[in-house]
Amino acid sequence: MPHSNNRLFARLGVADTDRFKSHLTVTQLHQGEVLADAHQGLNKVYFPHGGIISCVVELKNGEGIETGMIGADGAFGAMQALDDKVSLNRVIVQVSGAASIIEVERLREVLGAVPELRALLVKYEQFFLAQVQQTAACNAVHDIHARMCRWLLRMHDLVGVDLPLTQEFLAQMMGVRRTSVTEVAGELQRAGLVTYSRGHVHIEAVARIRERACECHETLQLHYERLFQRPV
C-alpha cells in the first residue's frame, strides 16, 4: 500500500519519501481504538491513508466534544514529536482506515534531513488550528441543523458518502443531546438528503446538505487550499 495515499506524502513526492520510507510501516487503525489520552506521552506519529481520527476534549462530568478530524489530508502527532511528545486531547479512531506510522524519534531525525516534510507539517498544523478555532465558533453560534450538515460534509470529504455513524456517537461528538440529533437526522432523512439504518448514514444529496450547512465547512476548505495552494 503506497504511503502517497496520505496527501502530505503525495505532496512531498516519491523521491523525498523514499529517503525515509524504511522507517515507515503501514497499519490498519480500527474504529474505537484510542491512539492517545490527554497528557499522555506519544511515541508514534500517524499519517492516515483513509478513515478518520478524532481529537476529543473531555470534561470532568465525562462528556466529550470533538474539536477536529484528521484524515488522509493530514497527520496526528507530528508537532508533538517536535515538542514535548504529549497529547493535549483524547484521540480516537472514528472511522477505520490504514495509516503510515513512524516512531517519534525517527521522525525527528527525518525532519532534520527532509526540510520539505517539516514545511508541510507546519502548514498542516496551521490548518488544524484553524479547524479547532472554526469548530469553537461554530459550536457557539450556529444551530444544530447547520452544524450537523457541516459535520457530515467534513466526514464526506474524508471518507465519502457511506459513514459508519450512530446517532449516539454523533451527539457525543457534537456535544448535544441525542434527542436533538435524532430530530435533525429524521428531518434530513425525510427530505431525502440522507438515509440511516443500523448505525450507518448514507449521504444521498451532498449538494443539498452543503446548502443547509453553515459557512464553516467552506471556510475550512479555503484555509486548506490557501495553505497548500493546490489540491491533491
PERA-V659958 format. One record per run of one state. SS is the DSSP state (A for helix, B for strand, O for the rest). FROM is the first residue (numbers start at 1). LEN is the number of residues. Records with the same first field share a line. If there is no record, write none. Layout:
# PERA-V659958
SS = FROM-LEN + FROM-LEN
This chain:
# PERA-V659958
O = 1-2 + 6-1 + 13-1 + 19-2 + 24-1 + 30-4 + 37-4 + 42-2 + 49-3 + 59-5 + 71-5 + 77-1 + 83-3 + 87-3 + 96-1 + 114-1 + 142-2 + 160-2 + 165-2 + 175-3 + 191-3 + 198-2 + 204-2 + 213-3 + 229-4
A = 3-3 + 7-6 + 14-5 + 21-3 + 78-5 + 104-10 + 115-27 + 144-16 + 167-8 + 178-13 + 206-7 + 216-13
B = 25-5 + 34-3 + 41-1 + 44-5 + 52-7 + 64-7 + 76-1 + 86-1 + 90-6 + 97-7 + 162-3 + 194-4 + 200-4
